[in-house]
Structure formats: C-alpha cells, structure tokens
Amino acid sequence: MEDLRTSETWRIFRIQAELIDGIETLNDLGPAVSVFGGSRIRPDSPYYEATQAFCRRLSDAGFAVITGGGPGIMEAANRGAYEGDGESVGLNIHLPHEQKPNGYQDLGLTFRYFFVRKLMFVKYSVAFVICPGGYGTFDELFEALTLIQTRKIRRFPVILFGKDYWQGLVDWMRGRVAALGCVEPEDLDLFDLTDDPDEVVRLITTHYVAISKEFPEERRRSRG
C-alpha cells in the first residue's frame, strides 16, 4: 500500500490545509500592504531604516503590513508596523536553511509551499512595495507585474523603493525589453519608482481611497 505521508495525494491535502489556514487567518485582516526585500540587508542600512519608517506610517494610517517574516528588510517592515497602530503580519516559509521568524509579528503563519504563500500576498494586499533584494524579491515583483499585465488581478500599486538600486533594471527594461517589443511601452507604467517614504504612503493611500469609492464592497476596516 502506498504511504500517504509521501504520496501525491497526501501532498494535495497538505496544500489544501495551508490554503484553508491562510484564508481563515487573514480574511478579516483589513487593508494590507505587502513589503518585499532582501533578508541580508543589515539593520544599519539606510534601506532598513527607510523601510521601518514608511511601514510605521502605513501602520498609523490604518494598513496592516505583510512580509515574508524573516530578517533584513522583512524585519524592518514588520518592526515599523509593530511600532504603529496596524497589524504586523509575517508569512514565514520552511526553507532548507531554516529562516528564523523575526520578533516583530502580531500574527504569523508558516508555509511549506511557496505558491500558497504567494497567493496570500496577492489576495490580501492592496499594494506591493519592493525594496532592494535578491531572487525572491525579483520573483514577487515580476509575478505581480505579470498578473496585472495579463489582467488576472485588478491593478494595484507596485512600488520600487530605492532609485539607486532599481534604476539600472528600469533603464534596461525601457532600453532593451520594451525597445525589442517584448513588453508594451505602457507596461512600464505598471510600477512606480521612488526614494521618498512619504510618496510610498501617498501612492498607497490615494489608491485605496479610490478603489473604496469604486468598489465599496472591498472596503474592510483595519484592526488597528
């Protein structure tokens, strides 16, 4: 007889359990912003300090902040939210090198499957802020842009924070990717680039007010 603990059937049950746990835990969260960035960014980095600052402002403005739950930029974002009035959420992931959850989470979940975790980020966020990071950060950025471009999800702010980090990528996308016709010129308008924490808050708040008027059924109270 097949061992259910290692079978594909058992894996489906585990995926289903993660989906249910995530939905039941986050469904009443209220408006939330997902913040992505590198786990290797140190606390003495200007990026860490800026992320902590704008996440504190988002939290005080009534937004929950969701991160991957680890160190670096994720810790900075959770820390800023934790110090504010909104909820600080960490969606942690089992990794071979065992990422340790940071200590600034009001609410934490741990996932085995990246794609279930990704679904939670998209489903419960009204905006993404992409800070400097590595492959995982790039993955979240381009998946969000692909979903918006293909109209699989409604457009929401995707904000690249840190001009000196992201400008080279933006220039390459404009000078090579769009120039070759691999994306349309208007696809480069699907994201914003800024160094200003106040602009991050303004862009997200303006968007949320607009969608709340257009789709009043989507307005959910923050639990701050």
C-alpha positions as CSV (number, residue, x, y, z in Angstrom):
1,M,0.0,0.0,0.0
2,E,1.2,3.5,-0.8
3,D,2.4,5.5,2.2
4,L,0.1,8.5,2.4
5,R,2.7,10.6,4.1
6,T,4.9,10.6,1.0
7,S,2.2,10.3,-1.7
8,E,1.0,13.0,-4.2
9,T,-2.5,12.5,-2.7
10,W,-1.2,13.4,0.8
11,R,0.6,16.4,-0.7
12,I,-2.8,17.7,-2.0
13,F,-4.2,17.5,1.5
14,R,-1.3,19.5,2.9
15,I,-1.8,22.2,0.2
16,Q,-5.5,22.3,0.9
17,A,-4.8,22.7,4.7
18,E,-2.3,25.6,4.0
19,L,-4.9,27.3,1.9
20,I,-7.6,27.0,4.5
21,D,-5.4,28.1,7.3
22,G,-4.2,31.1,5.4
23,I,-7.7,32.2,4.3
24,E,-9.2,31.7,7.7
25,T,-6.4,33.6,9.4
26,L,-6.1,36.5,7.1
27,N,-9.7,37.0,5.9
28,D,-10.6,39.7,8.4
29,L,-7.2,41.4,8.3
30,G,-8.4,44.7,6.7
31,P,-6.4,46.7,4.1
32,A,-2.9,45.4,4.0
33,V,0.4,46.2,2.1
34,S,2.9,43.6,1.3
35,V,6.6,44.6,1.6
36,F,9.4,42.6,0.0
37,G,13.1,42.9,0.2
38,G,16.4,41.1,1.0
39,S,17.0,39.1,4.1
40,R,20.6,40.1,4.1
41,I,20.0,43.8,4.4
42,R,21.5,44.8,7.8
43,P,19.8,47.0,10.4
44,D,22.4,49.7,9.9
45,S,21.5,50.0,6.2
46,P,19.6,53.2,5.1
47,Y,17.2,50.8,3.3
48,Y,16.4,49.2,6.6
49,E,15.8,52.5,8.3
50,A,13.7,53.9,5.4
51,T,11.5,50.7,5.3
52,Q,10.9,50.8,9.0
53,A,9.9,54.4,8.7
54,F,7.4,54.1,5.9
55,C,5.9,50.9,7.4
56,R,5.4,52.8,10.6
57,R,3.5,55.5,8.7
58,L,1.4,52.9,6.8
59,S,0.6,51.2,10.1
60,D,-0.5,54.5,11.7
61,A,-2.6,55.2,8.5
62,G,-4.6,52.0,9.1
63,F,-2.9,49.5,7.0
64,A,-1.6,46.1,8.1
65,V,1.9,45.3,6.8
66,I,2.6,41.8,5.5
67,T,6.1,40.4,4.9
68,G,7.9,37.1,4.4
69,G,8.5,37.1,8.1
70,G,12.3,36.8,8.0
71,P,15.3,39.1,8.8
72,G,16.6,42.1,6.8
73,I,14.0,44.2,5.0
74,M,11.2,41.9,6.2
75,E,12.2,42.6,9.8
76,A,12.4,46.3,9.2
77,A,8.9,46.4,7.7
78,N,7.4,44.2,10.5
79,R,9.2,46.4,13.1
80,G,7.8,49.6,11.7
81,A,4.3,48.1,11.6
82,Y,4.7,46.6,15.1
83,E,5.5,50.1,16.5
84,G,2.4,51.6,14.8
85,D,-1.3,51.2,15.1
86,G,-1.9,48.5,12.5
87,E,-1.1,44.8,12.5
88,S,2.3,43.3,11.6
89,V,2.0,40.0,9.7
90,G,4.7,37.5,8.8
91,L,4.1,34.8,6.2
92,N,7.1,32.6,7.0
93,I,8.3,29.7,4.8
94,H,10.1,26.4,5.6
95,L,13.5,26.6,3.9
96,P,16.4,24.1,3.9
97,H,18.5,26.6,5.9
98,E,15.5,27.4,8.2
99,Q,14.7,31.0,8.0
100,K,14.0,32.2,11.6
101,P,10.9,34.4,12.0
102,N,11.7,37.9,13.2
103,G,10.3,39.1,16.5
104,Y,8.1,41.9,15.3
105,Q,4.9,40.0,14.3
106,D,1.5,40.3,15.8
107,L,0.4,37.5,13.5
108,G,2.5,34.8,11.9
109,L,1.9,31.9,9.6
110,T,4.4,29.3,8.3
111,F,4.0,27.8,4.9
112,R,5.6,24.8,3.2
113,Y,4.7,25.8,-0.3
114,F,5.8,29.0,-1.9
115,F,2.8,29.2,-4.3
116,V,0.3,29.1,-1.4
117,R,2.3,31.8,0.4
118,K,2.4,33.9,-2.8
119,L,-1.4,33.6,-3.2
120,M,-1.8,35.0,0.3
121,F,0.4,38.0,-0.5
122,V,-1.7,38.8,-3.6
123,K,-5.1,38.0,-2.2
124,Y,-4.8,40.2,0.9
125,S,-2.8,43.2,-0.3
126,V,-3.9,46.5,-1.8
127,A,-0.3,47.3,-2.8
128,F,3.2,45.8,-3.1
129,V,6.4,47.7,-2.0
130,I,9.5,46.2,-3.5
131,C,12.7,47.1,-1.6
132,P,16.2,46.0,-2.5
133,G,16.6,42.3,-2.5
134,G,17.6,39.2,-4.4
135,Y,15.9,36.4,-6.4
136,G,12.9,36.0,-4.2
137,T,12.3,39.8,-4.3
138,F,12.6,39.8,-8.1
139,D,10.2,36.8,-8.3
140,E,7.5,38.7,-6.3
141,L,8.0,41.8,-8.4
142,F,7.7,40.2,-11.8
143,E,4.9,37.9,-10.8
144,A,2.8,40.8,-9.6
145,L,3.5,42.7,-12.8
146,T,2.6,39.7,-14.9
147,L,-0.7,39.2,-13.1
148,I,-1.6,42.9,-13.6
149,Q,-0.4,43.0,-17.2
150,T,-2.5,39.9,-18.1
151,R,-5.4,41.2,-16.1
152,K,-5.6,38.2,-13.9
153,I,-5.8,40.6,-11.0
154,R,-7.0,44.2,-10.7
155,R,-4.3,46.8,-10.9
156,F,-2.8,48.0,-7.7
157,P,0.3,50.0,-6.8
158,V,3.7,48.2,-7.3
159,I,6.3,50.5,-5.9
160,L,10.0,50.0,-6.3
161,F,11.7,51.7,-3.3
162,G,15.3,52.7,-3.8
163,K,16.2,54.5,-7.0
164,D,19.9,53.8,-6.9
165,Y,19.2,50.1,-6.6
166,W,16.4,49.7,-9.2
167,Q,17.2,52.4,-11.8
168,G,19.5,50.1,-13.8
169,L,16.8,47.5,-14.1
170,V,14.2,50.1,-15.1
171,D,16.6,51.5,-17.7
172,W,17.3,48.0,-19.1
173,M,13.6,47.3,-19.3
174,R,13.0,50.5,-21.2
175,G,16.1,50.4,-23.4
176,R,16.1,46.7,-24.3
177,V,12.9,44.9,-23.3
178,A,10.4,47.5,-24.4
179,A,12.6,48.5,-27.4
180,L,12.5,44.9,-28.7
181,G,8.8,44.8,-28.3
182,C,8.8,42.2,-25.5
183,V,6.6,44.5,-23.4
184,E,4.5,47.4,-24.5
185,P,5.6,50.9,-23.5
186,E,2.5,51.2,-21.3
187,D,3.6,48.1,-19.3
188,L,6.4,50.3,-17.9
189,D,3.7,52.4,-16.3
190,L,2.6,49.4,-14.1
191,F,5.1,50.3,-11.4
192,D,6.4,53.5,-9.6
193,L,10.0,54.2,-8.6
194,T,10.7,56.4,-5.6
195,D,13.2,57.1,-2.8
196,D,10.6,59.0,-0.7
197,P,8.8,57.2,2.2
198,D,6.1,59.9,2.1
199,E,5.4,59.1,-1.5
200,V,5.0,55.4,-0.7
201,V,2.3,56.2,1.8
202,R,0.7,58.8,-0.5
203,L,0.5,56.4,-3.5
204,I,-1.0,53.6,-1.5
205,T,-3.5,55.8,0.4
206,T,-4.6,57.5,-2.8
207,H,-5.2,54.1,-4.5
208,Y,-7.1,52.7,-1.5
209,V,-9.4,55.7,-1.3
210,A,-10.1,55.4,-5.0
211,I,-10.9,51.7,-5.0
212,S,-13.0,52.1,-1.9
213,K,-15.2,54.5,-3.8
214,E,-15.3,52.5,-6.9
215,F,-15.8,49.1,-5.2
216,P,-17.3,49.9,-1.8
217,E,-17.8,46.2,-1.1
218,E,-14.0,45.9,-0.9
219,R,-13.6,48.3,1.9
220,R,-12.7,46.4,5.0
221,R,-11.9,48.0,8.4
222,S,-8.4,47.9,9.6
223,R,-8.0,46.2,13.0
224,G,-5.6,48.9,14.3
